[in-house]
Amino acid sequence: MLVRGNAAVPDADGTTTLAACPDSPERGDQWLWSVRRVPGTDAGSGAPWRVVVDHDRDHIQADLTIHRDEVVELTRSPGEELVVVPLTGEHLIAHATGPWKRWVAPGDVFVVEGEETESLHLRPAPGGAKVALVRLRPTTAPALRWVP
């Protein structure tokens, strides 16, 4: 699990890479995916920016969903990665059996990975909250691993 709180610096055009694999070109690893915050109003989320997912379609399937004021029960399958991007309000993400929990807010990003099935709960704080959830699944052999 990785929590990155306001750690990314925007590009000149205002785009911010929230999470990527790998997260820098000098790593030498094959690029597989990136989740970015791009300036411009996103009517679906109500945020002054939108979440954009780029991925290598030969190796990865990516799904982006927006959740508003709802508790989301998630199951992360082996080898998948989940990227949680709060849009408005705070959210509590917690492992279903309780070994960990974290509050995340707009500007944060939360990445969950692993090779065992994992059940998670995502709960909005009172007062209105929206979150983007990106699910990344490998379509070829190896499990996805975070390469920070």
DRENDO-1510 file (C-alpha; in Angstrom, 1 decimal, always signed):
<recs>
REC; n; res; u; v; w
REC; 1; MET; +0.0; +0.0; +0.0 .
REC; 2; LEU; +1.2; +3.5; -0.8 .
REC; 3; VAL; -0.2; +6.8; +0.4 .
REC; 4; ARG; +1.1; +9.8; -1.5 .
REC; 5; GLY; -0.1; +13.0; +0.1 .
REC; 6; ASN; +0.3; +16.0; -2.2 .
REC; 7; ALA; +3.7; +14.6; -3.3 .
REC; 8; ALA; +3.4; +15.2; -7.0 .
REC; 9; VAL; +4.5; +18.5; -8.6 .
REC; 10; PRO; +2.4; +19.8; -11.5 .
REC; 11; ASP; +3.8; +20.1; -15.1 .
REC; 12; ALA; +3.8; +23.5; -16.8 .
REC; 13; ASP; +0.3; +22.9; -18.2 .
REC; 14; GLY; -1.0; +22.1; -14.7 .
REC; 15; THR; -1.2; +18.3; -15.2 .
REC; 16; THR; -0.2; +16.3; -12.1 .
REC; 17; THR; +0.9; +12.7; -12.3 .
REC; 18; LEU; -0.7; +11.2; -9.2 .
REC; 19; ALA; +0.6; +7.6; -9.6 .
REC; 20; ALA; +2.4; +5.8; -12.4 .
REC; 21; CYS; +4.4; +2.6; -13.0 .
REC; 22; PRO; +7.2; +3.4; -13.2 .
REC; 23; ASP; +7.0; +6.9; -11.7 .
REC; 24; SER; +10.1; +8.3; -13.4 .
REC; 25; PRO; +11.7; +7.6; -16.8 .
REC; 26; GLU; +15.2; +7.1; -15.4 .
REC; 27; ARG; +14.0; +3.9; -13.7 .
REC; 28; GLY; +14.4; +1.9; -16.9 .
REC; 29; ASP; +11.3; -0.2; -16.3 .
REC; 30; GLN; +8.7; -0.6; -19.1 .
REC; 31; TRP; +6.0; +2.0; -18.8 .
REC; 32; LEU; +2.6; +0.3; -18.0 .
REC; 33; TRP; +0.2; +3.0; -16.6 .
REC; 34; SER; -0.3; +6.4; -15.2 .
REC; 35; VAL; -3.1; +8.2; -13.4 .
REC; 36; ARG; -3.1; +12.0; -13.9 .
REC; 37; ARG; -5.0; +15.0; -12.7 .
REC; 38; VAL; -5.7; +17.2; -15.7 .
REC; 39; PRO; -7.0; +20.8; -15.4 .
REC; 40; GLY; -10.5; +21.4; -16.7 .
REC; 41; THR; -13.9; +21.0; -15.2 .
REC; 42; ASP; -15.2; +17.5; -15.0 .
REC; 43; ALA; -19.0; +17.6; -14.9 .
REC; 44; GLY; -19.2; +14.0; -13.7 .
REC; 45; SER; -17.1; +14.6; -10.6 .
REC; 46; GLY; -17.7; +18.3; -9.8 .
REC; 47; ALA; -14.0; +18.8; -9.4 .
REC; 48; PRO; -12.1; +21.6; -11.2 .
REC; 49; TRP; -10.0; +18.9; -12.9 .
REC; 50; ARG; -10.5; +15.5; -14.2 .
REC; 51; VAL; -8.8; +12.1; -13.6 .
REC; 52; VAL; -7.2; +10.6; -16.7 .
REC; 53; VAL; -5.8; +7.1; -16.9 .
REC; 54; ASP; -3.3; +6.1; -19.6 .
REC; 55; HIS; -2.2; +2.5; -19.9 .
REC; 56; ASP; -0.5; +0.0; -22.2 .
REC; 57; ARG; -3.5; -1.7; -23.7 .
REC; 58; ASP; -1.3; -4.7; -24.6 .
REC; 59; HIS; -0.7; -5.5; -20.9 .
REC; 60; ILE; -3.3; -3.7; -18.8 .
REC; 61; GLN; -7.1; -3.2; -18.6 .
REC; 62; ALA; -8.1; -0.1; -16.8 .
REC; 63; ASP; -11.5; +0.9; -15.4 .
REC; 64; LEU; -12.3; +4.3; -13.9 .
REC; 65; THR; -15.5; +4.9; -11.8 .
REC; 66; ILE; -16.7; +7.8; -9.7 .
REC; 67; HIS; -18.5; +7.2; -6.4 .
REC; 68; ARG; -20.5; +9.9; -4.7 .
REC; 69; ASP; -21.5; +9.8; -1.0 .
REC; 70; GLU; -21.6; +6.0; -0.9 .
REC; 71; VAL; -19.8; +3.3; +1.0 .
REC; 72; VAL; -18.0; +1.1; -1.5 .
REC; 73; GLU; -17.1; -2.5; -0.8 .
REC; 74; LEU; -14.1; -3.4; -2.9 .
REC; 75; THR; -12.4; -6.7; -3.6 .
REC; 76; ARG; -8.9; -6.4; -5.1 .
REC; 77; SER; -8.0; -9.6; -6.9 .
REC; 78; PRO; -4.5; -11.0; -6.9 .
REC; 79; GLY; -2.2; -9.0; -9.2 .
REC; 80; GLU; -4.6; -6.0; -9.5 .
REC; 81; GLU; -3.8; -2.5; -8.4 .
REC; 82; LEU; -6.4; -0.1; -7.1 .
REC; 83; VAL; -5.7; +3.7; -7.3 .
REC; 84; VAL; -8.0; +5.8; -5.0 .
REC; 85; VAL; -8.2; +9.5; -5.9 .
REC; 86; PRO; -10.4; +11.7; -3.6 .
REC; 87; LEU; -12.1; +14.4; -5.6 .
REC; 88; THR; -14.1; +16.2; -2.9 .
REC; 89; GLY; -14.3; +15.6; +0.9 .
REC; 90; GLU; -12.4; +13.0; +2.8 .
REC; 91; HIS; -12.6; +9.2; +2.6 .
REC; 92; LEU; -11.6; +6.5; +4.9 .
REC; 93; ILE; -10.2; +3.4; +3.2 .
REC; 94; ALA; -9.8; +0.4; +5.4 .
REC; 95; HIS; -8.9; -3.3; +5.1 .
REC; 96; ALA; -12.1; -5.3; +5.8 .
REC; 97; THR; -10.5; -7.2; +8.7 .
REC; 98; GLY; -8.9; -4.1; +10.2 .
REC; 99; PRO; -5.1; -4.4; +10.0 .
REC; 100; TRP; -5.0; -0.9; +8.6 .
REC; 101; LYS; -7.1; +2.2; +7.7 .
REC; 102; ARG; -6.2; +5.6; +6.3 .
REC; 103; TRP; -8.0; +8.9; +5.7 .
REC; 104; VAL; -7.4; +10.5; +2.3 .
REC; 105; ALA; -8.4; +13.9; +1.0 .
REC; 106; PRO; -8.2; +15.7; -2.4 .
REC; 107; GLY; -4.6; +16.0; -3.4 .
REC; 108; ASP; -3.8; +12.5; -1.9 .
REC; 109; VAL; -3.6; +9.3; -3.9 .
REC; 110; PHE; -3.8; +5.8; -2.4 .
REC; 111; VAL; -2.5; +2.7; -4.2 .
REC; 112; VAL; -3.3; -0.8; -3.1 .
REC; 113; GLU; -1.5; -3.8; -4.7 .
REC; 114; GLY; -0.7; -7.4; -3.8 .
REC; 115; GLU; -0.8; -11.0; -4.9 .
REC; 116; GLU; -3.5; -12.1; -2.5 .
REC; 117; THR; -7.2; -11.3; -2.7 .
REC; 118; GLU; -8.0; -8.3; -0.4 .
REC; 119; SER; -11.3; -6.9; +0.8 .
REC; 120; LEU; -11.5; -3.1; +1.4 .
REC; 121; HIS; -14.1; -0.6; +2.6 .
REC; 122; LEU; -14.2; +3.0; +1.2 .
REC; 123; ARG; -16.4; +5.3; +3.3 .
REC; 124; PRO; -17.0; +9.0; +2.7 .
REC; 125; ALA; -16.9; +11.5; +5.5 .
REC; 126; PRO; -20.2; +13.3; +6.3 .
REC; 127; GLY; -20.9; +16.4; +4.3 .
REC; 128; GLY; -20.5; +15.2; +0.8 .
REC; 129; ALA; -17.6; +13.4; -0.8 .
REC; 130; LYS; -16.6; +12.1; -4.3 .
REC; 131; VAL; -13.8; +9.7; -5.2 .
REC; 132; ALA; -12.4; +8.3; -8.4 .
REC; 133; LEU; -11.5; +4.7; -8.3 .
REC; 134; VAL; -9.1; +3.2; -10.9 .
REC; 135; ARG; -8.8; -0.6; -11.2 .
REC; 136; LEU; -5.8; -1.8; -13.1 .
REC; 137; ARG; -5.8; -5.5; -14.2 .
REC; 138; PRO; -3.0; -7.3; -15.9 .
REC; 139; THR; -4.0; -8.9; -19.2 .
REC; 140; THR; -0.7; -10.7; -19.7 .
REC; 141; ALA; +1.2; -12.9; -17.3 .
REC; 142; PRO; +2.8; -11.0; -14.4 .
REC; 143; ALA; +1.0; -9.4; -11.5 .
REC; 144; LEU; +1.1; -5.7; -11.4 .
REC; 145; ARG; +3.6; -4.4; -8.9 .
REC; 146; TRP; +4.1; -0.8; -7.8 .
REC; 147; VAL; +7.4; +0.5; -9.2 .
REC; 148; PRO; +7.8; +3.9; -7.4 .
</recs>
